[in-house]
Amino acid sequence: MDRISCLVPWCKRTGKRLPDDDDKAEIICVKHFHLAEKRLRRLFTLNRRRLHALPVVEENWPAAQRLYAREQRLWAKIKAQAIERGAGFK
Protein backbone atom coordinates (compact mmCIF):
# COMPACT_ATOMS: atom_id res chain seq x y z
CA MET A 1 0.00 0.00 0.00
CA ASP A 2 1.25 3.47 -0.93
CA ARG A 3 1.50 6.49 1.29
CA ILE A 4 0.20 9.99 0.52
CA SER A 5 2.51 12.96 1.09
CA CYS A 6 1.42 16.11 2.88
CA LEU A 7 0.44 18.90 0.46
CA VAL A 8 2.76 21.43 2.08
CA PRO A 9 6.01 21.73 0.11
CA TRP A 10 9.09 20.31 1.85
CA CYS A 11 6.97 18.49 4.44
CA LYS A 12 8.09 14.90 4.71
CA ARG A 13 5.06 13.63 6.62
CA THR A 14 2.82 11.06 4.98
CA GLY A 15 -0.52 9.42 5.58
CA LYS A 16 -1.84 5.97 4.88
CA ARG A 17 -3.62 5.50 1.54
CA LEU A 18 -6.98 3.86 2.11
CA PRO A 19 -8.24 1.14 -0.24
CA ASP A 20 -10.94 3.42 -1.70
CA ASP A 21 -8.57 6.39 -2.29
CA ASP A 22 -7.84 7.34 -5.88
CA ASP A 23 -4.66 8.87 -7.30
CA LYS A 24 -5.97 12.38 -6.56
CA ALA A 25 -6.26 11.83 -2.80
CA GLU A 26 -4.84 14.73 -0.75
CA ILE A 27 -3.85 15.07 2.88
CA ILE A 28 -2.51 17.78 5.11
CA CYS A 29 -0.56 16.49 8.10
CA VAL A 30 -1.80 17.44 11.57
CA LYS A 31 1.08 19.86 12.09
CA HIS A 32 0.10 21.89 9.02
CA PHE A 33 -3.67 21.39 9.35
CA HIS A 34 -3.54 23.26 12.65
CA LEU A 35 -1.95 26.27 10.91
CA ALA A 36 -5.30 27.00 9.20
CA GLU A 37 -7.83 29.21 10.97
CA LYS A 38 -9.65 27.49 13.79
CA ARG A 39 -13.00 28.68 12.42
CA LEU A 40 -12.38 26.99 9.05
CA ARG A 41 -11.22 23.76 10.68
CA ARG A 42 -14.34 23.62 12.85
CA LEU A 43 -16.67 24.36 9.92
CA PHE A 44 -14.95 21.66 7.85
CA THR A 45 -15.31 19.07 10.61
CA LEU A 46 -18.94 19.98 11.30
CA ASN A 47 -19.79 19.88 7.61
CA ARG A 48 -18.10 16.50 7.18
CA ARG A 49 -20.05 15.06 10.14
CA ARG A 50 -23.32 16.30 8.69
CA LEU A 51 -22.51 14.85 5.28
CA HIS A 52 -21.62 11.41 6.66
CA ALA A 53 -24.67 11.39 8.96
CA LEU A 54 -27.13 11.76 6.07
CA PRO A 55 -28.94 8.53 5.26
CA VAL A 56 -28.39 7.39 1.68
CA VAL A 57 -31.84 7.94 0.18
CA GLU A 58 -32.93 9.80 -2.90
CA GLU A 59 -34.65 12.69 -1.11
CA ASN A 60 -31.35 13.58 0.65
CA TRP A 61 -29.50 13.97 -2.65
CA PRO A 62 -29.81 17.82 -2.92
CA ALA A 63 -28.66 18.28 0.68
CA ALA A 64 -25.74 15.91 0.12
CA GLN A 65 -24.71 17.82 -3.00
CA ARG A 66 -24.74 21.14 -1.10
CA LEU A 67 -22.73 19.69 1.80
CA TYR A 68 -20.20 18.11 -0.57
CA ALA A 69 -19.76 21.38 -2.48
CA ARG A 70 -19.29 23.27 0.80
CA GLU A 71 -16.74 20.67 1.96
CA GLN A 72 -14.75 21.17 -1.25
CA ARG A 73 -14.74 24.97 -0.81
CA LEU A 74 -13.66 24.71 2.84
CA TRP A 75 -10.94 22.19 1.93
CA ALA A 76 -9.57 24.56 -0.73
CA LYS A 77 -9.38 27.42 1.80
CA ILE A 78 -7.75 25.22 4.45
CA LYS A 79 -5.29 23.85 1.90
CA ALA A 80 -4.30 27.35 0.74
CA GLN A 81 -3.80 28.59 4.30
CA ALA A 82 -1.83 25.52 5.35
CA ILE A 83 0.50 25.78 2.35
CA GLU A 84 1.04 29.54 2.78
CA ARG A 85 1.62 29.38 6.50
CA GLY A 86 3.64 26.17 6.31
CA ALA A 87 5.97 27.76 3.78
CA GLY A 88 6.25 30.87 5.97
CA PHE A 89 4.40 33.34 3.73
CA LYS A 90 1.88 34.43 6.40
C-alpha positions in Angstrom: 0.0 0.0 0.0 1.2 3.5 -0.9 1.5 6.5 1.3 0.2 10.0 0.5 2.5 13.0 1.1 1.4 16.1 2.9 0.4 18.9 0.5 2.8 21.4 2.1 6.0 21.7 0.1 9.1 20.3 1.8 7.0 18.5 4.4 8.1 14.9 4.7 5.1 13.6 6.6 2.8 11.1 5.0 -0.5 9.4 5.6 -1.8 6.0 4.9 -3.6 5.5 1.5 -7.0 3.9 2.1 -8.2 1.1 -0.2 -10.9 3.4 -1.7 -8.6 6.4 -2.3 -7.8 7.3 -5.9 -4.7 8.9 -7.3 -6.0 12.4 -6.6 -6.3 11.8 -2.8 -4.8 14.7 -0.8 -3.8 15.1 2.9 -2.5 17.8 5.1 -0.6 16.5 8.1 -1.8 17.4 11.6 1.1 19.9 12.1 0.1 21.9 9.0 -3.7 21.4 9.3 -3.5 23.3 12.7 -2.0 26.3 10.9 -5.3 27.0 9.2 -7.8 29.2 11.0 -9.7 27.5 13.8 -13.0 28.7 12.4 -12.4 27.0 9.1 -11.2 23.8 10.7 -14.3 23.6 12.9 -16.7 24.4 9.9 -15.0 21.7 7.9 -15.3 19.1 10.6 -18.9 20.0 11.3 -19.8 19.9 7.6 -18.1 16.5 7.2 -20.0 15.1 10.1 -23.3 16.3 8.7 -22.5 14.8 5.3 -21.6 11.4 6.7 -24.7 11.4 9.0 -27.1 11.8 6.1 -28.9 8.5 5.3 -28.4 7.4 1.7 -31.8 7.9 0.2 -32.9 9.8 -2.9 -34.6 12.7 -1.1 -31.3 13.6 0.6 -29.5 14.0 -2.6 -29.8 17.8 -2.9 -28.7 18.3 0.7 -25.7 15.9 0.1 -24.7 17.8 -3.0 -24.7 21.1 -1.1 -22.7 19.7 1.8 -20.2 18.1 -0.6 -19.8 21.4 -2.5 -19.3 23.3 0.8 -16.7 20.7 2.0 -14.8 21.2 -1.3 -14.7 25.0 -0.8 -13.7 24.7 2.8 -10.9 22.2 1.9 -9.6 24.6 -0.7 -9.4 27.4 1.8 -7.7 25.2 4.4 -5.3 23.8 1.9 -4.3 27.3 0.7 -3.8 28.6 4.3 -1.8 25.5 5.4 0.5 25.8 2.3 1.0 29.5 2.8 1.6 29.4 6.5 3.6 26.2 6.3 6.0 27.8 3.8 6.3 30.9 6.0 4.4 33.3 3.7 1.9 34.4 6.4 
